[in-house]
């Protein structure tokens, strides 16, 4: 800290120097205009004119253009669309010869903020495939009929890591990204809260299917497992046909515990859900292929179970506990969950509870 106190004035001077540049106002290298734009997303970017900035960022359209405002004496952040540039999709950054070139307003969430920009889709071919063109550019569309916004793959991967490691919620993530975009006037930043939550949900399902090998035909290598399986199996538990030799034969009694399968049940009564109105379209995207069964399978199983008699409580204390549970789970649609897991804590299946701790 003593060293920092000594060098602090120098550090401040150099940091402030990055907020301006001596080349602003001088002729650009192209000879057609003066230097007035810089890029803080590029490393050691030399200020240029607007046309040169656009030319150098055709494949990096989400870098912010820091434009020098001589009247206010400061840099003003602009999206590349403010420099009369349209992001062209379908020709690796080059404009489509068939398209009009004007583009349409489009909102894109990237790893450095939320961009209100313009996008021009390639018009070659019989049908206009906006979704396909966006995905080819690693942009995940927020809708699939006529998308008006998208999120970069990089941003979705970044959120996935922050969510897993830092428990960052999508609400907080989008709020932070709004301030990264404009920390002074956040109300001018497009609201992407609802779109981002939906895309992050869909991205998670697609990522799960890819990682579990379902898009690579993994089922043919594991015919003994359920088709379309999305459950992560424990590599240590004995699994005939996978990590056990089928010719092993019968083990001696003193060694049989080595191939023993032990499952446990673990309940969580804090993971509950209150009764509320929700859309019927809010359905599971895994279709019972992961940990939770489908609603139809669960309802069919419950219908076959006989009702349990209400237990009698012989003492006042147990009656008090019973009444406490009724208050605790009042107005709850789901009162908790129970996991079936192996001794190595790999979850095998999960189910919702509807009647307190039952």
N, C-alpha and C positions, 0 to 999 in steps of 0.2 A: 504493500500500500504506500510506503514511503516513495518507492520508485514511481508509482502512479501519480502521486502528488507533484513530483518534479516534472513529469512529462505531460501532465494534463493540459496545459495551455497549447502545447504543440498538437496534441490529439484533437482538441476542439477546433483549432485552425484548419487542420486537414479535413475534418468532417464537414465543416462549413464550406470548404472549397468544392466539395462534391455537389453542392446545391447551386452552383453556377459554373461558368466556364469562360475562359478568356477568348475562346474562338467564336462565341456568340456575336453575330453581327459582321463577322469577317466573311470573305467569299468562300463558297463551298468548293470542294475539289472538282466538282463537275463544271464549274464556271457559269452556271445558269442562275444561281440564286445565292443567298447568304445562309450561313449556318444558324439554325434556330431550334433544332431538335436534337435531343440526346436520348439514350436508352440506358436506364439503370439496371435492366434485366440482363443486358449483355455485359461481358467483362471488358473493361477499358474501351468502351465505345467512344469513338471520336465524333463530336457534333457534326451534323450534316444539315442539308436543306430537307424540306419535307419530302420531295420526290426521291431523293437518295435514301431516306429512311424507309420509305415504302418499298423501294426496290430491294433493299437489303433484308427486309422482313417479310417477304412473300411466303416463306415457309415457317416463319416465326410470328404469326399475326397476333399473338396474345401478349407480346411484349408491349408495355405501356410507352407511349410517345410522350416524353417530357418536353413540352414546348416552352421556349423562353418568351415571356410576356414583358416586353421592354417598358410598357407603361406602368406595370405594377412592380417590375424589378424582381420577378421570381419565376420559377418553373411551374407550369400548369399541366396537370396530367390529362392526356387525351387517349381515347381508344384509336386504333389505326383507322377506323371508319371516319373519324373527324378530319383525317388528312386526305379525304376523298378516295379512299381505297375500299374495295369490296373483296371479301375473302372468297376466292373461287374454289369450288369443290369439284373434283372429277378429273383435273389435269395437273395434279401435283403443284398447285399454286398458280398455274397459268390460267388466263381467262379463257372461257369457252367461246369458240367462234360462233356457235349457234345462238347462244344466249344474248339477251339485250345488254347485259353487263351492269345494269343498275342495282341488282340485288334486292333483297328484302330485309327489313329490320329483324334482328335475331339476337337473342340473349345467350351468352355462353359463360359458364362457370369454369375457369381454368385454375391452375395451381397458384396463380398470383392475383386472383380477384374475379369480379363479376363484370363481364364486358357487354355493354350495349352496342352491338356492332351491326354489320350488314354482311349477308351471305348470298352468294350467287351459285345456284345449282346448275350442273351440266345439263344441257338440253338434248344431247345426242340420245338416240334410241326412241322407241315408240312411247314408253311410259316413263314418267319422271319418278325416279326412285330416290326420294329425299332421305329416307331412313338408311338405305344402302350407302349413299354418298357420305352421309354423316359418319357412319360406322367405319367406312374406309379411311376417313380422316381421324379416326380414334376419338370421335365425338359421340357420346351416348345420348340419343334423343329423349326428351322428356315426354313425348307422346309419339304415337306411331301412325296417325292418320295424316296430319298436316303439322309437323313439328315447327314450333316457333322458338324453341330454346333447346339447349343441350349442355352436357357436362363432359369435360375431357376425361379420358380413361385415367390419365395421370392424377387428376383431382380425386376421382373415386378411389383409386388405390391409396392415395395419401390419407383420405378419410378413413378407409378401412384400417390402416395401421394405427392412426390416432385413436380410433374407437376401441381397438383391441388392447392397445398398450396404455393409453391414457384415459379410457372410459369417456371420451369426448362424445357428447350427444350431437345429433345432426343440427338441432336448434342452435347450440353454441357454435358449431362449426360455421354455419351460414352467417351467424351474427358476426363472428370474427372476420369472415371473408368480406362482409359488407364494409367493415372498418378498414380492412386492407385496401379495398377499392377506393374509399373516400372516408377518412377518419373525421372529417369536419362536417360534411353534409350527407350523412348516411341515408336520409330520406330520399335523396336523388338516385340511390342505387336500386336497381330492379329487385323486387322481392322474389327470391327463389326458394323460399322455405319449403313450401308444399311440394314443388317439383323435385327438389333435392332429396327430400325424405323418400319419395316414391322411387326415384332412380337408384338411390343407395340400396333400397330393399330389393329391387329387381337385379341390380348388379351383384348383390350378395348371393342370390339364388343361382345366377349364371356362373359365378365364380366357383360355387360349391359343386355344380355339375361338372365343370371342367376339371377341378382338382380331384374329384372322385373318379375320374376316368370315364364318365358316362358318354362323353362325346368322342371317345376313342375306342368304343366297343369293348370295354373292360369285362363286361358280363360273360363273354365267351371264355375268359380265362378263369372265372370263378363261378362255374355252373351250380355249385352247391349253395351259393348265396342268393337271396331274393333278387329278381330282375329289377334293374333300375335302382339298385341300392345306393343310398346317400349317407349311410351310417359309417363312421370310422371304426373299424374293428380293432380290437386289442391284438397287437402282434405277439404278446406273451401267452395269452390263454390258448389252450389246446384247441386246434381246429382241424379235424380230419380233412385231408385233401389239400391242405395249405402248409401248415407247419408241423404236421405229424406224418410219420411214415406209415402207410397203410399196411405194411408187412411187419409192423412192430410186434404184433402178437400180444399175448397176455403178459403183463408185467408181474413180477413177484409182489406179494402183498406189501413188503416194506418200501417199494418204490412207486406204488400206485398214486401216492399223494402228489407226485411230480406232474402228473397229467390230470390233476383234479380241476374241475371247473367250479368256481365258487361265485355265486351271484348274491347281491344284497339289494335291499330296498332302502331308499333314502328320500324322506319327504321334506318339502320346503313350504311352510304355511305362510310365508311372507310374500311369496310370488303369487299374488292373487289378482283378480280382475273384477272391478265393480260392474254392476249392471248398467248398461247404457245403450242408447240407440246407435246403431251402426249400419252401414250399407251391407246389403246381402252380397254385393260383389267382393266384399272383403273375405277372401277365401285363402286357404293354404296353397302355396305354389309348389309344394313338394309332393302333394297327392298321396300322403301316407308312406312315401319312400324313405323318409328320414326317421326321426325319433317318435313323433306323435302320430297316432292313427288318424284316419279320416273321421269326420263327424258321423258318417253313416255306419262305419265299423264300430265305433264306440257306442252309438245309440243301440245298435243291434245286440251288442254284448250286454249292455246294461238291462235291456228288456228281458234277457234270459235269466237275470239274477233275481232271486227271491228277496223281498224286502226284509231287512234285518229288524228284529224287534227292538223297540226302544229299551235300553238297559235301565234297570232300577238302581237308584243310588241310595245306599243304606245310611249315609251320614250327610250332615249339613254341608260339610266341606266339599264333597264331590258334587252336590247339587249346585253349590256356588260356582264351581269350575264349569259345570254344564251351562249355566246361565251366562257366564263370562264368555264362553265360546260362541253362544248365540249372538251376543252383542258384537263380538269381534268380527264375525263373518256376516253381519247384517248387510243386506243389499249387495251381496257378492255373487256374481255369476260363476266365478271360479275361485275356490277358497284355497287353492294351493296346487302343487304338482308333486308327483312321486316319480323318481327315477329308478329303473332297474340297471344296476351297474355291476361290473366284475370287481374282483378284489384289487385290480390295478386302477380302479376308478375310471374306466372307460364306459360311458353311458351306452346302454343297449336299447332302451326304450323309455318313453315318458308318457304320462297320462295326467289329465286334469282331475281335480277333486271338486265335487259339487256340494257335499254335505259336511262342512266343517273339515274335520280331519279324516273323512271317509270318501 
